[in-house]
Amino acid sequence: MHTRQFLSLYGSIFFLFSGYGLFLNSAGVKLSQMGVSNITIGILNAAFFIGGTISAIVSHRIISRVGHIRSFSVFGALFAIAALAHLMVEQLWMWGILRAVLGFCHYSLLMVVESWFTTRSIPQTRAKILALYEVVYYVSSATSVLLLSLNMSSNNIFTLAAILVIAATLPVGLTRIQQPEIPKRERISLPHVLSIVPLAWIACFMAGIFINGFFTMGSVFMLKLGYSLRNVSMFLGSAMIGGFTIQLFIAWLSNKFGRPRTIFGCACVAAVAAISGMLLLLILPGNIWAQCVIALAIGCSGFPLYALGLARANDVLPANMNTVEVNRSLLFVYGLGSLVAPLLLGTVMQLFNHYGFYSVYAIIATALALYAFMQPAVPISERSVYVPVSGNVGPIAPELDPRNNDATDTPYDADSAEQHVQTTLQNTEKQQQADN
């Protein structure tokens, strides 16, 4: 199927990411204005990703039972109800429940759209479909950041987020594409997968902390420093620009020098940026441009970590083995990092005030750099293709990975995968010792 026939789905994704991104980026604005503690804000923001985790477990059953179009309409309506309900209740425990509902609906909506992409595409077009998906993600996320700069009231933000997600249901409701089936999943041992690709899952986990920690708690951090919503928008937008523009350079860098060295370089840049950010709070307090430069550096170094983790996993596994379930496992790990991020940042920011925001990034980036430095790189001849993909996607997105095609027809097998990984890394270490 030609990619232009997916325009209605891309339109839905644009409105969906814009609405959810607006809500996520502004999640702490109202709470900060209410004087809520950073720890409580972190807990409430983590509720988004608790809902996303529940969605990955149960939403496919709902979709299979009632159909894609009906499911999309139901999830969209429920999202709007939960967003607008924020205007009617002030109890924080109710806000936590509502945000879990928002996270559940968002990832369920993504599952519906990604199912269409997967079953109505062919391996030869999936790279283009995934690339357009990523472009739409970044454009819509940037749109949500720009909307935040309009200095709207919290009530207007909730209302606009609901409007955008309801608008996402219109293209799907009018689509003429035949409804697909949700791909069947293989059951694999998550602990075993993570044990054979340790650098991959650590990078993906850290990526979840970097990206979603930044977008859930970044606005709180800036508001605590006394910046306006326009300045908050500039800060978040700088990170988004950095993450989008650096992808091709990271692809070249990792293909040439290997994933461990590239992860090491990204982590070093992130650590230096975070330490510099803390120093700039002392040297140039109140300078928004200085903070935007730091955000740009964090975006350039933190956003590619998820794609680098996936590339590392695909490097060490057999070339003819299907890695969809491995990629899905790493996406789940990314989600766990996203869940931990606001809890961790909220707690540290409560203890160390605004210095806590950058200190978390400095510590985790340094730890990642040290671990990546000790890992051997796979020879160029055995490396897979780097695919610039974001972790903020639904659970069906790994099916679109162009690295899984007609040539990867061997199902994932834990024993053969583990043996191949050990052999590959041992040969790499021997080659490095011979070169030295």
C-alpha positions as CSV (number, residue, x, y, z in Angstrom):
1,M,0.0,0.0,0.0
2,H,1.3,3.4,-1.0
3,T,2.3,5.7,1.9
4,R,-0.1,8.5,0.7
5,Q,-3.0,6.3,1.5
6,F,-2.0,6.6,5.2
7,L,-2.5,10.4,5.2
8,S,-5.6,10.1,7.3
9,L,-3.7,8.1,9.9
10,Y,-0.8,10.6,9.9
11,G,-3.4,13.3,10.4
12,S,-4.8,11.5,13.4
13,I,-1.4,11.0,14.9
14,F,-0.6,14.7,14.5
15,F,-3.6,15.8,16.5
16,L,-3.1,13.0,19.0
17,F,0.6,13.8,19.7
18,S,-0.2,17.5,19.8
19,G,-3.0,17.1,22.4
20,Y,-1.2,14.6,24.6
21,G,2.1,16.6,24.3
22,L,0.4,19.8,25.3
23,F,-1.1,18.1,28.4
24,L,2.2,16.3,29.3
25,N,4.4,19.4,28.9
26,S,2.0,21.5,30.9
27,A,1.2,18.8,33.5
28,G,3.1,20.6,36.3
29,V,2.1,24.1,35.4
30,K,-1.2,24.2,37.3
31,L,0.3,22.1,40.2
32,S,3.2,24.5,40.5
33,Q,0.9,27.5,40.6
34,M,-1.1,25.7,43.4
35,G,2.1,25.3,45.4
36,V,2.1,21.5,45.3
37,S,5.4,19.9,46.3
38,N,7.8,18.5,43.7
39,I,7.4,15.0,45.0
40,T,3.6,15.1,44.6
41,I,3.9,16.6,41.1
42,G,6.3,13.7,40.2
43,I,3.9,11.1,41.5
44,L,1.0,12.6,39.5
45,N,3.1,12.8,36.4
46,A,4.1,9.2,36.8
47,A,0.5,8.3,36.6
48,F,0.6,9.0,32.8
49,F,3.0,6.1,32.4
50,I,1.2,3.8,34.8
51,G,-1.8,4.2,32.5
52,G,0.4,3.5,29.5
53,T,1.7,0.3,31.1
54,I,-1.9,-0.9,31.7
55,S,-2.7,-0.1,28.1
56,A,0.0,-2.4,26.8
57,I,-1.5,-5.2,28.8
58,V,-5.3,-4.9,28.2
59,S,-6.1,-2.5,25.3
60,H,-5.5,-5.0,22.5
61,R,-8.3,-7.2,24.0
62,I,-10.7,-4.3,23.7
63,I,-9.6,-3.4,20.2
64,S,-9.9,-7.1,19.0
65,R,-13.4,-7.3,20.5
66,V,-15.1,-4.1,19.2
67,G,-12.9,-3.1,16.2
68,H,-10.4,-0.4,15.5
69,I,-12.6,2.5,14.5
70,R,-15.0,2.0,17.4
71,S,-12.1,1.6,19.8
72,F,-10.4,4.7,18.5
73,S,-13.6,6.7,19.1
74,V,-14.1,5.3,22.6
75,F,-10.5,6.0,23.6
76,G,-10.6,9.5,22.1
77,A,-13.9,10.3,23.9
78,L,-12.5,8.9,27.2
79,F,-9.4,11.0,26.8
80,A,-11.5,14.1,26.4
81,I,-13.6,13.3,29.4
82,A,-10.6,12.7,31.6
83,A,-9.0,16.0,30.4
84,L,-12.1,18.1,31.0
85,A,-12.7,16.4,34.3
86,H,-9.6,18.2,35.6
87,L,-11.8,21.4,35.5
88,M,-14.4,19.9,37.9
89,V,-12.3,18.3,40.6
90,E,-9.4,19.6,42.8
91,Q,-8.6,16.5,44.8
92,L,-5.0,15.5,43.9
93,W,-5.8,11.8,44.2
94,M,-8.5,12.2,41.6
95,W,-6.0,14.0,39.3
96,G,-3.8,11.0,39.6
97,I,-6.6,8.7,38.5
98,L,-7.5,11.0,35.6
99,R,-3.9,11.2,34.4
100,A,-3.6,7.4,34.5
101,V,-6.7,7.3,32.3
102,L,-5.1,9.8,29.9
103,G,-2.0,7.7,29.6
104,F,-4.1,4.6,29.0
105,C,-6.1,6.3,26.3
106,H,-3.1,7.8,24.6
107,Y,-1.2,4.6,24.2
108,S,-4.3,2.7,23.3
109,L,-5.0,5.2,20.5
110,L,-1.4,4.7,19.2
111,M,-1.9,0.9,19.2
112,V,-4.9,1.3,16.9
113,V,-3.1,3.5,14.4
114,E,0.1,1.4,14.5
115,S,-1.9,-1.7,13.8
116,W,-3.1,-0.1,10.5
117,F,0.5,0.9,9.6
118,T,1.8,-2.6,10.3
119,T,-0.8,-4.8,8.6
120,R,-1.4,-2.5,5.5
121,S,2.3,-2.0,4.7
122,I,5.0,-4.2,3.1
123,P,8.6,-4.6,4.3
124,Q,9.8,-2.5,1.4
125,T,7.8,0.6,2.5
126,R,8.1,0.3,6.3
127,A,11.2,2.4,6.5
128,K,9.5,5.3,4.8
129,I,6.3,4.8,6.9
130,L,8.4,4.8,10.1
131,A,10.4,7.8,9.0
132,L,7.2,9.8,8.3
133,Y,5.8,8.6,11.6
134,E,8.9,10.1,13.4
135,V,8.6,13.4,11.5
136,V,5.0,13.7,12.5
137,Y,5.9,13.0,16.1
138,Y,8.5,15.7,16.2
139,V,6.4,18.3,14.3
140,S,3.3,17.6,16.5
141,S,5.4,17.7,19.7
142,A,6.9,21.0,18.6
143,T,3.4,22.2,18.0
144,S,2.4,21.3,21.5
145,V,5.4,23.3,22.8
146,L,4.5,26.3,20.7
147,L,0.9,26.1,22.0
148,L,2.3,26.2,25.6
149,S,4.0,29.6,24.7
150,L,0.6,31.2,24.2
151,N,0.4,31.7,27.9
152,M,-3.0,30.1,28.2
153,S,-4.7,29.4,31.5
154,S,-4.7,25.8,32.8
155,N,-8.4,25.5,32.1
156,N,-7.8,26.5,28.5
157,I,-4.9,24.0,28.2
158,F,-7.1,21.2,29.4
159,T,-9.8,22.2,27.0
160,L,-7.5,22.6,24.0
161,A,-5.9,19.2,24.7
162,A,-9.3,17.6,24.7
163,I,-10.2,19.3,21.4
164,L,-7.1,18.2,19.7
165,V,-7.6,14.5,20.7
166,I,-11.2,14.6,19.6
167,A,-10.0,16.1,16.3
168,A,-7.7,13.0,16.0
169,T,-10.8,10.8,15.8
170,L,-12.2,12.5,12.7
171,P,-9.6,11.3,10.1
172,V,-9.9,7.7,11.4
173,G,-13.6,7.8,11.5
174,L,-13.7,8.8,7.8
175,T,-10.9,6.5,6.7
176,R,-11.7,3.9,4.0
177,I,-8.8,1.7,4.9
178,Q,-9.9,-1.8,5.8
179,Q,-9.6,-2.6,9.5
180,P,-6.5,-4.7,10.3
181,E,-5.9,-7.4,12.9
182,I,-3.6,-6.8,15.8
183,P,-0.3,-8.8,15.3
184,K,0.1,-11.9,17.5
185,R,2.8,-11.6,20.1
186,E,5.4,-14.2,20.9
187,R,5.9,-14.8,24.6
188,I,9.5,-14.3,25.6
189,S,11.3,-14.0,28.9
190,L,11.9,-10.3,29.6
191,P,14.7,-10.9,32.2
192,H,16.5,-13.3,29.8
193,V,16.3,-10.8,27.0
194,L,17.7,-8.0,29.2
195,S,20.5,-10.3,30.5
196,I,21.9,-10.9,27.0
197,V,21.7,-7.2,25.8
198,P,22.7,-5.3,29.0
199,L,24.0,-2.1,27.3
200,A,20.8,-2.0,25.1
201,W,18.4,-2.1,28.0
202,I,20.4,0.3,30.2
203,A,20.5,2.8,27.3
204,C,16.8,2.5,26.7
205,F,16.0,2.9,30.4
206,M,18.2,6.0,30.7
207,A,16.5,7.3,27.5
208,G,13.1,7.1,29.2
209,I,14.5,9.1,32.2
210,F,16.1,11.7,29.9
211,I,13.3,12.3,27.6
212,N,10.1,12.0,29.6
213,G,11.7,13.2,32.8
214,F,12.6,16.3,30.9
215,F,9.1,16.9,29.4
216,T,7.2,16.1,32.6
217,M,9.4,18.0,35.1
218,G,11.1,20.5,32.9
219,S,8.2,23.0,33.1
220,V,8.2,22.6,36.9
221,F,11.9,23.3,37.1
222,M,11.6,26.4,35.0
223,L,8.6,27.8,36.8
224,K,10.4,27.3,40.1
225,L,13.2,29.4,38.7
226,G,10.7,32.2,38.0
227,Y,10.5,31.9,34.3
228,S,7.3,32.6,32.3
229,L,5.4,30.0,30.2
230,R,6.9,31.5,27.1
231,N,10.3,30.8,28.5
232,V,9.3,27.3,29.5
233,S,8.2,26.8,25.9
234,M,11.6,28.0,24.6
235,F,13.4,25.6,27.0
236,L,11.4,22.5,26.0
237,G,11.5,23.5,22.3
238,S,15.3,23.7,22.4
239,A,15.5,20.1,23.5
240,M,13.1,19.1,20.8
241,I,15.1,20.8,18.1
242,G,18.3,19.2,19.4
243,G,16.8,15.7,19.4
244,F,15.4,16.1,15.9
245,T,18.4,17.7,14.1
246,I,21.0,15.4,15.6
247,Q,19.6,12.1,14.3
248,L,21.5,11.8,11.0
249,F,24.8,12.7,12.6
250,I,24.3,10.1,15.3
251,A,23.5,7.6,12.6
252,W,26.8,8.3,10.8
253,L,28.7,8.4,14.1
254,S,27.3,5.1,15.4
255,N,27.7,3.3,12.1
256,K,31.4,4.4,11.9
257,F,32.5,4.0,15.6
258,G,30.0,1.6,17.0
259,R,27.1,1.9,19.4
260,P,29.1,1.7,22.7
261,R,31.4,4.6,21.7
262,T,28.5,6.7,20.5
263,I,26.5,6.0,23.7
264,F,29.6,6.9,25.6
265,G,29.9,10.2,23.7
266,C,26.3,11.1,24.1
267,A,26.4,10.4,27.8
268,C,29.6,12.5,28.2
269,V,27.9,15.4,26.4
270,A,24.8,15.1,28.6
271,A,26.9,14.9,31.8
272,V,28.9,18.0,30.8
273,A,25.7,19.9,29.8
274,A,24.0,19.0,33.2
275,I,27.0,20.1,35.2
276,S,27.3,23.3,33.1
277,G,23.6,23.9,33.7
278,M,24.1,23.9,37.5
279,L,27.0,26.3,37.1
280,L,25.0,28.6,34.9
281,L,22.3,28.8,37.6
282,L,25.0,30.4,39.8
283,I,26.9,32.5,37.1
284,L,24.0,33.6,34.9
285,P,20.8,33.3,37.0
286,G,17.7,34.3,35.1
287,N,19.3,34.0,31.6
288,I,16.9,32.0,29.5
289,W,19.3,31.7,26.5
290,A,21.9,30.0,28.7
291,Q,19.3,27.5,29.8
292,C,18.1,26.9,26.2
293,V,21.7,26.0,25.2
294,I,21.8,23.5,27.9
295,A,18.4,22.1,26.9
296,L,19.6,21.9,23.3
297,A,22.7,19.9,24.4
298,I,20.5,17.5,26.5
299,G,18.2,17.0,23.5
300,C,21.1,16.2,21.2
301,S,22.6,13.7,23.6
302,G,19.6,12.2,25.4
303,F,17.1,11.8,22.6
304,P,19.2,9.3,20.4
305,L,19.8,6.9,23.3
306,Y,16.7,4.8,22.7
307,A,17.6,4.3,19.0
308,L,21.2,3.5,20.0
309,G,20.0,0.9,22.5
310,L,17.8,-0.8,19.8
311,A,20.8,-0.7,17.4
312,R,23.0,-2.3,19.9
313,A,20.6,-5.2,20.5
314,N,20.2,-5.8,16.8
315,D,24.0,-5.7,16.4
316,V,24.7,-8.6,18.7
317,L,21.7,-10.8,17.8
318,P,21.8,-13.1,14.7
319,A,21.2,-11.3,11.5
320,N,18.5,-13.7,10.3
321,M,16.6,-13.6,13.6
322,N,13.4,-11.7,14.0
323,T,13.9,-9.1,16.8
324,V,10.4,-7.6,17.1
325,E,9.8,-9.0,20.5
326,V,13.3,-7.9,21.7
327,N,12.6,-4.4,20.4
328,R,9.2,-4.5,22.2
329,S,10.9,-5.6,25.4
330,L,13.3,-2.6,25.1
331,L,10.3,-0.3,24.5
332,F,8.8,-1.6,27.8
333,V,12.1,-0.8,29.6
334,Y,12.0,2.7,28.1
335,G,8.5,3.0,29.5
336,L,9.8,1.9,33.0
337,G,12.4,4.7,32.7
338,S,9.6,7.1,31.8
339,L,7.7,6.0,34.9
340,V,10.6,6.3,37.2
341,A,11.7,9.7,35.8
342,P,9.2,12.1,37.4
343,L,9.3,10.2,40.7
344,L,13.1,10.5,40.8
345,L,13.3,14.1,39.6
346,G,10.4,15.2,41.9
347,T,12.1,13.7,45.0
348,V,15.6,15.1,44.2
349,M,14.2,18.5,43.3
350,Q,12.3,18.6,46.6
351,L,15.5,17.8,48.5
352,F,18.0,20.0,46.5
353,N,15.7,22.6,45.0
354,H,16.3,23.5,41.4
355,Y,19.8,22.1,41.4
356,G,18.3,18.7,41.8
357,F,16.9,18.7,38.2
358,Y,20.4,18.9,36.6
359,S,22.1,16.8,39.2
360,V,19.9,13.7,38.3
361,Y,21.0,14.0,34.7
362,A,24.6,14.5,35.6
363,I,24.7,11.4,37.8
364,I,22.8,9.0,35.4
365,A,24.7,10.3,32.4
366,T,28.1,9.7,34.1
367,A,27.0,6.2,35.2
368,L,26.0,5.4,31.6
369,A,29.2,6.8,30.2
370,L,31.3,4.6,32.5
371,Y,29.4,1.4,31.6
372,A,29.3,2.1,27.9
373,F,33.1,2.8,27.8
374,M,33.7,-0.8,29.1
375,Q,31.6,-2.5,26.4
376,P,33.2,-3.8,23.2
377,A,31.9,-2.6,19.8
378,V,30.7,-5.1,17.2
379,P,32.8,-5.1,14.0
380,I,31.4,-3.0,11.1
381,S,30.6,-6.1,9.0
382,E,28.3,-7.4,11.7
383,R,26.5,-4.2,12.6
384,S,22.8,-3.7,11.8
385,V,21.3,-0.5,10.4
386,Y,20.8,2.4,12.8
387,V,17.1,3.4,12.7
388,P,16.3,6.8,14.2
389,V,13.2,6.0,16.2
390,S,11.6,7.6,19.3
391,G,10.5,5.6,22.3
392,N,7.3,7.6,22.7
393,V,5.4,5.2,20.5
394,G,2.9,2.5,21.0
395,P,3.6,-1.3,21.5
396,I,2.9,-2.1,17.9
397,A,5.6,0.2,16.5
398,P,8.4,-2.4,16.7
399,E,6.6,-4.3,13.9
400,L,7.5,-1.4,11.6
401,D,11.2,-1.6,12.2
402,P,12.7,-2.1,8.7
403,R,15.5,-4.3,10.3
404,N,12.8,-7.1,10.5
405,N,12.0,-8.1,6.9
406,D,11.9,-11.1,4.7
407,A,15.5,-11.9,5.5
408,T,14.8,-12.2,9.2
409,D,12.4,-15.1,9.1
410,T,13.9,-17.1,11.9
411,P,11.8,-16.7,15.1
412,Y,13.5,-15.4,18.2
413,D,15.1,-18.3,20.2
414,A,16.6,-17.5,23.6
415,D,19.3,-20.1,23.6
416,S,20.6,-19.5,20.1
417,A,20.4,-15.7,20.7
418,E,22.4,-16.0,23.9
419,Q,25.0,-18.2,22.3
420,H,25.4,-15.9,19.3
421,V,25.8,-12.8,21.6
422,Q,28.5,-14.5,23.7
423,T,30.4,-15.6,20.5
424,T,30.1,-12.2,18.9
425,L,31.4,-10.3,22.0
426,Q,34.2,-12.9,22.6
427,N,35.4,-12.6,19.0
428,T,35.2,-8.8,19.3
429,E,37.4,-8.8,22.4
430,K,39.9,-11.1,20.8
431,Q,40.1,-8.8,17.8
432,Q,40.6,-5.8,19.9
433,Q,43.4,-7.5,21.9
434,A,45.1,-8.6,18.6
435,D,44.9,-5.0,17.3
436,N,46.5,-3.7,20.5
